[in-house]
């Protein structure tokens, strides 16, 4: 079985992420999306909510599962018998960063390979940080995130909470 992992913070998950998930799900028998739990940083959405939002966004992909983790990605991959990590790349800047990450993963676990998927040109400007900024200043995130995420952001806005 060809199993791959796609990891990240996905805070929030964007249509660019979903496109990468869809394409990777066609390339592998099973795709595990794992949301990284960074204990040192407070996210826009809690990790558990990000997992649920991604599950909703990829429910049409039968060979995809979504979970979270807080250890080294190599440890997660060993536990799940996965040998490929999938990374979406929007630009040369992303590629430089991801290349270094791939080398570190290879150093830690020599039998894990990284596959880079180029973001569709029409989504290359979409990033989680950009979505958060647009939302923070009252702009529309429609067409940038899945409908479930847009709704969750609108619900968050009406809750009156303040996040940093």
Secondary structure, 3 states (H helix, E strand, C coil): CCEEEEEECCCCCCHHHHHHHHHHHHHCCEEEEEEECCCCCCCCCCHHHHHHHHHHHCCCCCCEEEEEECCCHHHHHHHCCCCEEEEEECCHHHHHHHHHHHHHHHHHCCCCEEEEEECCHHHCCCCHHHHHHHHHCCCCCECCECHHHHHHHHHHHHHCCCCC
